């Protein structure tokens, strides 16, 4: 008896996963099985239901695409409303120039030609954001109104004003502008004209810095 148990009378092997899945399919209700015979009436209803489901999925996909396009179109509209256009940037720059010109005319037009003040204001606003040394900006700002002066000579005269701007001092500009109190522009020497022009340029940059900090 023991020999039979340990030998020929062994337990049968467990069913495989494939066998279990096949058995499950066979035991399912008939309406849950795939209609293997396309000729059956039930098969036609089954396939019609599938087509309707696929059709709904297609409609949902189209609707999703339409809504996504509307959403991104709305985002573009919002972004364009808060992002300055080239025309808006130009108008803003023009307003800065006009305001600065008015400020310079208010303070210096009694002694300095208006065209010189307007030119310095326009150039200062143009190069204000440029990554240059302050002395280079001052020189570039006045070169148009001082065509007889070389760049290196103007840089020498500009250094005290540049230092005063870096240290938030105004003594050099005030000293240069004091020459205008009792003198006409045409009566100034060429050196004094250069110093006054640089002083006005430094004043213009100071005003631009103030307006930027107020924004």
LINSULBEL-V574305 format. One record per backbone hydrogen bond with DSSP energy under -0.5 kcal/mol. NH is the residue of the N-H (numbers start at 0). CO is the residue of the C=O. Records with the same first field share a line. If there is no record, write none. Layout:
BEGIN
NH: CO / CO
END
This chain:
BEGIN
4: 0
5: 1
6: 2
8: 3
9: 7
19: 15
20: 16
21: 17
22: 18
23: 19
24: 20
25: 21
26: 22
27: 23 / 24
31: 28
32: 28 / 29
35: 33
37: 35
39: 36
43: 39
44: 40
45: 41
46: 42
47: 43
48: 44
49: 45
50: 46
51: 47
52: 48
53: 49
54: 50
55: 51
56: 52
57: 53
58: 54
59: 55
60: 56
61: 57
62: 58
63: 59
64: 60
65: 61
66: 62
67: 63
68: 64
69: 65
70: 66
71: 67
72: 68
73: 69
74: 70
75: 71
76: 72
77: 73
78: 74
79: 75
80: 76
81: 77 / 78
82: 78
83: 81
88: 84
89: 85
90: 86
91: 87
92: 88
93: 89
94: 90
95: 91
96: 92
97: 93
98: 94
99: 95
100: 96
101: 97
102: 98
103: 99
104: 100
105: 101
106: 102
107: 103
108: 104
110: 107
111: 107
116: 112
117: 113
118: 114
119: 115
120: 116
121: 117
122: 118
123: 119
124: 120
125: 121
126: 122
127: 123
129: 126
131: 129
136: 132
137: 133
138: 134
139: 135
140: 136
141: 137 / 138
142: 138
144: 141
145: 141
148: 145
153: 149
154: 150
155: 151
156: 152
157: 153
158: 154
161: 157
162: 158
163: 159
164: 160
165: 161
166: 162
167: 164
168: 163
173: 169
174: 170
175: 171
176: 172
177: 173
178: 175
179: 176
180: 177
182: 179
186: 183
187: 183 / 184
192: 188
193: 189
194: 190
195: 191
196: 192
197: 193
198: 194
199: 195
200: 196
201: 197
202: 198
203: 199
204: 200
205: 201
206: 202
207: 203
208: 204
209: 205
210: 206
211: 207
212: 208
213: 209
214: 210 / 211
END
